[in-house]
Every structure is written in C-alpha cells, then in structure tokens.
Amino acid sequence: MNIGNIVEELNIRGAAAIGPVLSAEDIEWFRQDLAAKKQQEIDEFTRETLIANFSLETVQDLGRFAGKYYDLISNSILNDVVNNALNDKAVIHSYNAIILDGAEKSAMVGHGFHRDMPWFPNCRTSIIIMIPLVDYSPENGSTRFVPGTHAFKDMPSLEFLEKHEVSAMGKAGEAYVVDSTTWHRAGENKSGLPRPMIVIKYTLAPFKQQVEFYLSNPHIESASTVVKQRLGWNVRVPHNFIEGRDWNQETRKFKSGQYDMSNTYLK
Ligand SMILES: O=C(O)CCC(=O)C(=O)O
C-alpha cells in the first residue's frame, strides 16, 4: 500500500483502492459471524419488520460485539488511511455490515445515488472504508461510484451519473475508500449469493456519530486508546454544564484538542 497514492486518488477521484486488510481466516470468521448475527436479528424482529425499516440487509453498530470488531478498528492499514485522509482525532460515524443478499431490492436504501455527508467546499470531512468479504464485481452488486463528483456541490444529472459510474472490483478482504460526498450507490446483486461487506464511515471528531457508541458498546471502557478515540470516547457530550466543568483530562468527556481540521483541506 502506498498511502501517498491513496490520498492523491482520494483527492482527485474521490475514491481509491486500499488493498488487502484481512487474513483469509478473518474473512471467513467475519463472514460466518455476520451471517449468524443477521439470522439472530431476523429471528428476533421478523423479516417483514426489518424490510419495513430498510434494515434487512444490514447489521448495525458492530462495535457492540467488541473482540475482532475492535481488532479491525485497530488495524494499522485502516488507521494509516484515516490518519492521512482525515486525521488522528477522526471518529467512526457508523460501523455496519451490508449483506446485500439480492433477495429484496427494496430492502436497502443505498440503491439510489447518494452522498453520506454534507458537502463543504475544498474540505474533506468524512471517508467510508468498505471491506467486502467476498470477491466483488458488478455481478454481485459491488459499490458503484462516480469519480470526481466529491469536488462539486450540486448533484449531477442522473444521465451523467449513469454514464460515468464505475464499479469497485477486487478480492475478498481488499478494502477501498470513498470520500463520503462522492456520489455512489450499491450495485445490483445478480449472483444469487450474499455480498457481505463491512462498512466503516469516519468523520472529524466534533461531528455527530450515528450511535452513541460510548453507551452502546459494553466493552468500550477497557478498549485500547485508539479504539476509544475512534468510537468517540474523547468527544462524549457532557450532560450538563456541571459535567462540562470537569477539567481533568482523564475523566473529562469532551477532551481538549478535538476541534482538529488538520489535513482535510483539498488543495
Ligand atoms: O452496499 C453498497 O455497495 C453501498 C453502500 C453505501 O452506499 C453506503 O454505505 O453508503
């Protein structure tokens, strides 16, 4: 992996391949674990309810399971990308899996072109790292994105997006990164087999997270420094001004130094 090349591609194209980030054993472990967790959710909530809530093909808040999901947050390659594309204060906005089993197209909201963060001029505030757990191509619905569109405020015409979209392609465990403002969508899975993928969206520390991970993750307090930082431990919001008066950096919720925009200006 050449981090300079990745950041340059991200700057100019709004997307870049990262390369292998998981061992064959880990790929298999995640694949099986996510299939089991999805089945548990279907058993608990029913398939119909999950479809009605656009949640049939996702497993959300993977950090709540700690273990290998925390090991992934610590992965040195991922952190190298995050530190260079954003900065070392960046936090995880969302940590989900998208299974895309192809059975019910309407069950996922990501099939239409979209952005995943508001757009700011000349500034990257968020990236998405996607790690498919099977070989991926247009045949099994790999993510499609439109290079260069992160640089412009307005949504291009559908005609333009459809004409210029490209599909991510690679082997299981090979990650890629997309600027969250690059217009993208899930492809159509025609393979008849599931396309499980881990999707980690990172953002700058002061931005809101999708879930209060510090409350939803039972093992966060004993996690490593990097896992805690990424899950937002250092930007917890005080419940009132009295809590905000805690100037002890050990116990303080929103710690000093988190308003960090370094490295995010696109020049
Ligand atoms: O599942 C996919 O390929 C696309 C995922 C996506 O659009 C997203 O996470 O925002």
The ligand as an SDF file (V2000), in Angstrom:
LIG
                    3D

 10  9  0  0  0  0  0  0  0  0999 V2000
  -23.6410   -1.5550   -0.3260 O   0  0  0  0  0  0  0  0  0  0  0  0
  -23.0410   -0.8320   -1.1240 C   0  0  0  0  0  0  0  0  0  0  0  0
  -22.4050   -1.2770   -2.0710 O   0  0  0  0  0  0  0  0  0  0  0  0
  -23.1090    0.6610   -0.9870 C   0  0  0  0  0  0  0  0  0  0  0  0
  -23.1110    1.0980    0.4200 C   0  0  0  0  0  0  0  0  0  0  0  0
  -23.4650    2.5300    0.5470 C   0  0  0  0  0  0  0  0  0  0  0  0
  -23.9770    3.1400   -0.3400 O   0  0  0  0  0  0  0  0  0  0  0  0
  -23.1750    3.2360    1.7810 C   0  0  0  0  0  0  0  0  0  0  0  0
  -22.6810    2.6130    2.7500 O   0  0  0  0  0  0  0  0  0  0  0  0
  -23.4230    4.4490    1.8330 O   0  0  0  0  0  0  0  0  0  0  0  0
  1  2  2  0
  2  3  1  0
  2  4  1  0
  4  5  1  0
  5  6  1  0
  6  7  2  0
  6  8  1  0
  8  9  2  0
  8 10  1  0
M  END
$$$$
